[in-house]
Each structure stands twice: as structure tokens, then as C-alpha cells.
Amino acid sequence: MKSIWQQILRYLYIGKKDPNAPKTRYVAMMHGMNRISLLLFIIAIIIMVIRLIRRH
């Protein structure tokens, strides 16, 4: 079973790709949307931490 961290690294182009993964257009689009969502989430977390640090 794949680890969640391995999947996140693949979404961010840090981890190596799974050679057995299906290569269809729909899977590629799904991974693209997941990648965008993950990046936006990380950016939002960074902004929240910066605002929290500035407040104090």
C-alpha cells in the first residue's frame, strides 16, 4: 500500500513516478487538480502561520 507522503511527493514532482500507474488523460487531469489543490493548501498554511507570527 502506498504511503500518503509518497503520493504527496509525486504530486509535487519530488518523488519518482510509479511505473505501473495508469496513463490515461483522466488520471493525468485528476493528478493535476490534486496538485493544484495541494499547492494552494500549502500556501494557505504558510500565510496563516505568517499572520499568526506577526500578531504576537
DRENLUM-926568 format. One record per atom (N, C-alpha, C, O, CB): residue number from 1; atom name; x, y, z; residue in three letters. Coordinates in steps of 0.001 Angstrom, whole numbers, plus 500000, padded with zeros to 6 digits. Glycine has a CB too. Example, Ala and Ser with C-alpha at 12.3 -4.5 7.8 and 13.67 -1.06 7.14 Angstrom:
! residues 2
1	N	513190	494310	507800	Ala $
1	CA	512300	495500	507800	Ala $
1	C	513200	496700	507800	Ala $
1	O	514236	496681	508465	Ala $
1	CB	511308	495527	509046	Ala $
2	N	512850	497750	507080	Ser $
2	CA	513670	498940	507140	Ser $
2	C	512900	500030	507870	Ser $
2	O	513409	501138	508039	Ser $
2	CB	514084	499402	505725	Ser $
END
This chain:
! residues 56
1	N	500842	498810	500000	Met $
1	CA	500000	500000	500000	Met $
1	C	500887	501254	500000	Met $
1	O	501883	501328	500720	Met $
1	CB	499042	499998	501230	Met $
2	N	500507	502218	499190	Lys $
2	CA	501283	503443	499058	Lys $
2	C	501114	504322	500293	Lys $
2	O	500051	504373	500912	Lys $
2	CB	500866	504208	497797	Lys $
3	N	502161	504985	500614	Ser $
3	CA	502136	505936	501714	Ser $
3	C	501589	507267	501216	Ser $
3	O	501799	507633	500059	Ser $
3	CB	503547	506114	502323	Ser $
4	N	500895	507986	502076	Ile $
4	CA	500358	509303	501710	Ile $
4	C	501491	510267	501392	Ile $
4	O	501351	511120	500515	Ile $
4	CB	499478	509872	502845	Ile $
5	N	502621	510140	502100	Trp $
5	CA	503759	511028	501859	Trp $
5	C	504376	510779	500485	Trp $
5	O	504802	511721	499818	Trp $
5	CB	504818	510842	502949	Trp $
6	N	504426	509528	500062	Gln $
6	CA	504952	509225	498732	Gln $
6	C	504070	509854	497654	Gln $
6	O	504573	510381	496662	Gln $
6	CB	505050	507699	498522	Gln $
7	N	502756	509795	497853	Gln $
7	CA	501827	510371	496880	Gln $
7	C	501978	511894	496829	Gln $
7	O	501960	512483	495749	Gln $
7	CB	500371	509989	497229	Gln $
8	N	502125	512526	497989	Ile $
8	CA	502308	513981	498019	Ile $
8	C	503594	514365	497297	Ile $
8	O	503613	515333	496537	Ile $
8	CB	502335	514499	499476	Ile $
9	N	504669	513613	497531	Leu $
9	CA	505932	513907	496845	Leu $
9	C	505797	513745	495338	Leu $
9	O	506399	514503	494578	Leu $
9	CB	507045	513000	497367	Leu $
10	N	505022	512776	494903	Arg $
10	CA	504800	512606	493456	Arg $
10	C	504010	513774	492887	Arg $
10	O	504298	514242	491786	Arg $
10	CB	504059	511286	493171	Arg $
11	N	503005	514254	493638	Tyr $
11	CA	502216	515397	493170	Tyr $
11	C	503080	516637	493020	Tyr $
11	O	502850	517453	492128	Tyr $
11	CB	501063	515680	494129	Tyr $
12	N	504068	516782	493886	Leu $
12	CA	504933	517957	493849	Leu $
12	C	506164	517736	492974	Leu $
12	O	507078	518561	492988	Leu $
12	CB	505364	518328	495256	Leu $
13	N	506209	516653	492219	Tyr $
13	CA	507318	516301	491321	Tyr $
13	C	508622	516057	492078	Tyr $
13	O	509697	516190	491493	Tyr $
13	CB	507526	517404	490292	Tyr $
14	N	508558	515704	493359	Ile $
14	CA	509767	515429	494123	Ile $
14	C	510067	513930	494120	Ile $
14	O	511221	513524	493978	Ile $
14	CB	509623	515947	495566	Ile $
15	N	509024	513110	494277	Gly $
15	CA	509213	511665	494296	Gly $
15	C	509170	511088	492888	Gly $
15	O	508648	511717	491968	Gly $
15	CB	508151	511001	495167	Gly $
16	N	509720	509893	492727	Lys $
16	CA	509706	509279	491400	Lys $
16	C	508334	508684	491112	Lys $
16	O	507621	508274	492028	Lys $
16	CB	510796	508194	491289	Lys $
17	N	507973	508640	489841	Lys $
17	CA	506660	508164	489418	Lys $
17	C	506566	506651	489537	Lys $
17	O	507563	505935	489444	Lys $
17	CB	506372	508597	487982	Lys $
18	N	505347	506187	489743	Asp $
18	CA	505078	504760	489793	Asp $
18	C	504993	504240	488362	Asp $
18	O	504118	504678	487615	Asp $
18	CB	503767	504456	490586	Asp $
19	N	505872	503319	487951	Pro $
19	CA	505847	502842	486565	Pro $
19	C	504597	502031	486235	Pro $
19	O	504254	501892	485061	Pro $
19	CB	507071	502004	486292	Pro $
20	N	503914	501497	487233	Asn $
20	CA	502719	500686	486997	Asn $
20	C	501432	501504	487013	Asn $
20	O	500348	500954	486819	Asn $
20	CB	502631	499595	488032	Asn $
21	N	501540	502807	487241	Ala $
21	CA	500346	503660	487310	Ala $
21	C	499732	503795	485920	Ala $
21	O	500452	503874	484924	Ala $
21	CB	500697	505063	487890	Ala $
22	N	498395	503822	485853	Pro $
22	CA	497741	504000	484541	Pro $
22	C	498037	505381	483974	Pro $
22	O	498159	506357	484714	Pro $
22	CB	496212	503796	484660	Pro $
23	N	498152	505450	482640	Lys $
23	CA	498498	506711	481989	Lys $
23	C	497375	507126	481047	Lys $
23	O	497533	507106	479827	Lys $
23	CB	499838	506587	481218	Lys $
24	N	496251	507497	481622	Thr $
24	CA	495142	507977	480809	Thr $
24	C	495007	509481	480986	Thr $
24	O	495561	510069	481915	Thr $
24	CB	493823	507257	481185	Thr $
25	N	494276	510075	480094	Arg $
25	CA	494070	511526	480145	Arg $
25	C	493343	511922	481424	Arg $
25	O	493665	512947	482026	Arg $
25	CB	493276	512004	478914	Arg $
26	N	492376	511128	481843	Tyr $
26	CA	491575	511468	483015	Tyr $
26	C	492379	511355	484305	Tyr $
26	O	492199	512156	485222	Tyr $
26	CB	490352	510571	483089	Tyr $
27	N	493248	510385	484378	Val $
27	CA	494111	510250	485555	Val $
27	C	495075	511427	485613	Val $
27	O	495333	511964	486691	Val $
27	CB	494892	508904	485524	Val $
28	N	495608	511832	484471	Ala $
28	CA	496517	512977	484428	Ala $
28	C	495803	514252	484859	Ala $
28	O	496375	515061	485589	Ala $
28	CB	497100	513148	483019	Ala $
29	N	494561	514442	484417	Met $
29	CA	493787	515616	484814	Met $
29	C	493486	515584	486312	Met $
29	O	493555	516615	486980	Met $
29	CB	492479	515694	484010	Met $
30	N	493156	514413	486836	Met $
30	CA	492873	514283	488260	Met $
30	C	494121	514632	489075	Met $
30	O	494031	515346	490074	Met $
30	CB	492390	512850	488591	Met $
31	N	495286	514128	488648	His $
31	CA	496522	514427	489363	His $
31	C	496855	515917	489280	His $
31	O	497373	516494	490236	His $
31	CB	497679	513593	488799	His $
32	N	496562	516528	488154	Gly $
32	CA	496787	517967	488015	Gly $
32	C	495928	518768	488975	Gly $
32	O	496412	519706	489609	Gly $
32	CB	496509	518408	486592	Gly $
33	N	494657	518408	489088	Met $
33	CA	493765	519101	490025	Met $
33	C	494210	518867	491465	Met $
33	O	494177	519786	492284	Met $
33	CB	492310	518630	489838	Met $
34	N	494623	517649	491774	Asn $
34	CA	495115	517361	493127	Asn $
34	C	496371	518159	493430	Asn $
34	O	496548	518650	494545	Asn $
34	CB	495395	515862	493291	Asn $
35	N	497240	518289	492441	Arg $
35	CA	498476	519048	492617	Arg $
35	C	498171	520511	492916	Arg $
35	O	498773	521101	493813	Arg $
35	CB	499361	518934	491368	Arg $
36	N	497239	521099	492166	Ile $
36	CA	496851	522494	492387	Ile $
36	C	496254	522662	493776	Ile $
36	O	496592	523608	494488	Ile $
36	CB	495846	522957	491315	Ile $
37	N	495371	521755	494163	Ser $
37	CA	494739	521827	495486	Ser $
37	C	495771	521726	496593	Ser $
37	O	495703	522465	497575	Ser $
37	CB	493698	520719	495646	Ser $
38	N	496713	520833	496448	Leu $
38	CA	497745	520647	497463	Leu $
38	C	498628	521888	497575	Leu $
38	O	498952	522318	498682	Leu $
38	CB	498599	519415	497136	Leu $
39	N	499016	522460	496452	Leu $
39	CA	499844	523665	496479	Leu $
39	C	499104	524836	497110	Leu $
39	O	499689	525589	497887	Leu $
39	CB	500290	524033	495068	Leu $
40	N	497822	524999	496784	Leu $
40	CA	497035	526071	497392	Leu $
40	C	496891	525866	498894	Leu $
40	O	496933	526831	499657	Leu $
40	CB	495655	526155	496741	Leu $
41	N	496725	524631	499322	Phe $
41	CA	496629	524327	500743	Phe $
41	C	497929	524688	501460	Phe $
41	O	497902	525294	502532	Phe $
41	CB	496297	522843	500952	Phe $
42	N	499059	524318	500874	Ile $
42	CA	500355	524634	501490	Ile $
42	C	500558	526147	501558	Ile $
42	O	501040	526657	502569	Ile $
42	CB	501512	523975	500697	Ile $
43	N	500201	526865	500507	Ile $
43	CA	500319	528320	500512	Ile $
43	C	499434	528929	501598	Ile $
43	O	499861	529844	502302	Ile $
43	CB	499947	528894	499135	Ile $
44	N	498208	528429	501738	Ala $
44	CA	497296	528944	502768	Ala $
44	C	497848	528688	504164	Ala $
44	O	497753	529558	505030	Ala $
44	CB	495906	528301	502628	Ala $
45	N	498418	527523	504398	Ile $
45	CA	499009	527215	505703	Ile $
45	C	500172	528167	505989	Ile $
45	O	500299	528665	507108	Ile $
45	CB	499492	525739	505753	Ile $
46	N	501012	528422	504999	Ile $
46	CA	502140	529340	505179	Ile $
46	C	501639	530740	505519	Ile $
46	O	502172	531383	506423	Ile $
46	CB	503017	529381	503908	Ile $
47	N	500617	531219	504804	Ile $
47	CA	500051	532541	505085	Ile $
47	C	499483	532598	506493	Ile $
47	O	499682	533588	507198	Ile $
47	CB	498960	532888	504065	Ile $
48	N	498784	531559	506913	Met $
48	CA	498215	531539	508264	Met $
48	C	499312	531568	509327	Met $
48	O	499169	532256	510338	Met $
48	CB	497334	530297	508452	Met $
49	N	500387	530841	509117	Val $
49	CA	501496	530823	510081	Val $
49	C	502154	532202	510143	Val $
49	O	502468	532688	511229	Val $
49	CB	502546	529738	509698	Val $
50	N	502364	532830	508994	Ile $
50	CA	502967	534171	508963	Ile $
50	C	502087	535164	509714	Ile $
50	O	502590	535958	510508	Ile $
50	CB	503182	534644	507503	Ile $
51	N	500782	535129	509472	Arg $
51	CA	499872	536036	510179	Arg $
51	C	499864	535775	511672	Arg $
51	O	499779	536710	512468	Arg $
51	CB	498462	535903	509631	Arg $
52	N	499951	534515	512057	Leu $
52	CA	499973	534174	513479	Leu $
52	C	501245	534696	514147	Leu $
52	O	501202	535196	515271	Leu $
52	CB	499863	532652	513666	Leu $
53	N	502370	534577	513452	Ile $
53	CA	503652	535056	513999	Ile $
53	C	503648	536591	514090	Ile $
53	O	504128	537150	515076	Ile $
53	CB	504846	534567	513113	Ile $
54	N	503118	537262	513084	Arg $
54	CA	503075	538727	513093	Arg $
54	C	502191	539280	514200	Arg $
54	O	502469	540349	514743	Arg $
54	CB	502586	539237	511759	Arg $
55	N	501141	538567	514533	Arg $
55	CA	500177	539036	515523	Arg $
55	C	500818	539150	516897	Arg $
55	O	500466	540040	517670	Arg $
55	CB	498973	538100	515582	Arg $
56	N	501750	538266	517210	His $
56	CA	502349	538253	518547	His $
56	C	503579	539032	518594	His $
56	O	504211	539125	519646	His $
56	CB	502632	536882	519000	His $
END
